[in-house]
Amino acid sequence: MLSTISVCSVPPRCRHGRRAAIVLSTLVALCVSATSLAAEPVRPELTPKLQGLLKKEMIQIELAMQEVYSAILQGRHAVVAEKGQSIHDSFILEQSLTDQDRQDLKAAVPPEFLQMDAYFHELSASLAEAGRTQDTPQQVELFGRMTQSCVACHSTYVTDRFEGLESSDVPAEWGLAPEMPNDSSEG
């Protein structure tokens, strides 16, 4: 198990990088092996134009996340900031969709799908900020949550494309924004 790796013989300067790599590797391994409750795939309900836009966006996001992974491991904060921002900016509802495309999208997918997508893009904006502030632990945390979000969405809404996630048991909170406590106290 990765958690039993000893870092005692590692020079103090390398410990943080190695710990970040171990944590990140653990998160990726958990995400890849994770599973969830599968809803009906949304892709068949999308118009061909929306399918194409989503596919293009997913490819761009996957490539950017691969670059972010390497950048986190190498302490290249500017790359983390740049790629985090590019992921945020790829938000499908921010692209040049016609009013009809927007209606088609909302008709084809459940509100939870759009909520997951919005949360993912919020996380990527936070990742960009963590890159700008050179906060490596925060980068690792956010990258892990983004990966969880991808797995949760794919195992719920794209099982026709990612059959290995079809019978997955992904934790219910993956892909969802944490609920904010209701602060009814006045001060």
N, C-alpha and C positions, 0 to 999 in steps of 0.2 A: 504494500500500500504506500502511496506517495507520502502520506503524512508521517511515516516512520523514517524518512530520510534524515540523516544527521548532517548538520551544518557546522559541527564543532571544529572540523579541520579547515573550514573555509575562512580566509582572512575576513576580518570584520567589515571591510569595505565591500566585499562581494556578497555578504550574507543577505542584504536587502534585495539585491538583484536575483539571487538564487531563490529566495523566499517568494518573490513576485512571480518568478518563472514556475515554481512549484504550485503556487496558488492558482495561477492562470492555467497551467496544464491540468490541474485537478478539475477546475471549472469546465474547461473544454471537454475533458473526458466524461464528466457527469452529464454535460449537455448532450454529447453524442450518444451516450447510452441511455438517456432518459426516455420516458414514455408518457403518453397522456390519453385523456378521454377524447375520442375523435368525433367531431361534428361532421356534418356533410361538407364535402369539399366545395369551395366557393368558385373555383376556376370555371366550371362548366356554365355558371350563371352569368359570367362576365362577357361583355361584348368583345369581339376580336381586338378592337383598339385598346380597351382596358387591359386585356390579357397581355398584349404586347408591351404596354407601358409598365405594368407590374413586373413582367419578366425582365425588362431592361433595368428597372430600378433594383430588383433583387440581385442581378448580376453585378451592378455597380456597387451595391452595398457589400456583397460578399468579397469582392476584390478590395474594397476599402478596409473591411474588417481584417483581412489577411495582412494588409500593410500596417494597420494599427497594432496588431498582435506583435509583429516584428519590432515596430517602433517602441512599444512599451518595454519589450525585453532589452532593447538597446538604449533606452533613455533618450530617444529622439522626440522630445516633447513637441517641437514645432510640427512634426509629421502627425502626431496624435491629434493636435489641435486642428490641423488642416483637414485631415481625413474625417475626424469627428464632425467638423462643420459641413464637409461635403455630404456625409450621410444625412445629417439633419436637413440640408438643403434639397435632398432628393425626394422629400415628402411628396407623395403622389398628388395630394389635394392642392399643393402649391404649384404644380406644373400647369401648363396651358391646357386645361380641360374646358370644354364647352359646358354650358349649363346642362345640356342634355347628357354629357358624359358624367357629370356630377350626379344627376338624377339616376342614371343607369348604375353607377357605382353604389349609391345608397340603397337602391332597390335590390342589388345582387348580393350584398354582403350584410351580415347581421351587425348591429351597432357595436358589439363586442370586438369584431374584427377591426373596425375603425378606431376603437379605443386602444386596442393593442398597438396598432400602427402609430397612433399619436404618442403613446407612451414610449415606444421605441425611439421615436424621433426626439422626444424630450431627453431621453437618456443620452442620445448622441450629442445634443447641444451641451449637456453637462460634461460629457467626455471631452468635447472641444475646450471647454473652460478649464477642465483639469489639466489638459495639455498646456494651455496658456499659462497656468499657474505652476506648472511643473510638479504637480502632485501625483507622483507615481502610485501610491496606494489607492488613491481615488480612481485613477485610470484603470487599475486592475479590477477594482470593485465594479465600476460602471461597465467595463468590457464584459465581465461575467454576467451582469444583469442583462446586457444587450444580447448576449448569446442565449441566455435562458429565454428571453423574449422571442427570439427567432425560432427556437425549438418549440416553444409553446404554440406559436402561431402555426408553424408548419404541421405540427402533430394534431392540431385542431381543424385547420382549414385547407390543408394542401396534401392530405393523405393520398390522393390519387397520383401525386407526383413523387412523394417521399414515402413509399410504402413501408420502409423500415421504421417509421415513426407511427404507423397506424395503430399498433396495439400498445403504445407507450403509456407509461404511468407518470406523466409530468405533474409535479406539484401544482396545485390549483392557483397558487399565487404567482407563478411564473408568467411574465408577460403583462401583468396588471400593475397599475400604479398603486403604491401603498395608500391605503385609506388614511385620510387625515383625521386626527381626533377632533370630535366636535367640541369646540371651546365655547361653551355658553356662559363662562364666567366673565363678568365685566369688571374692569379694574380701574 
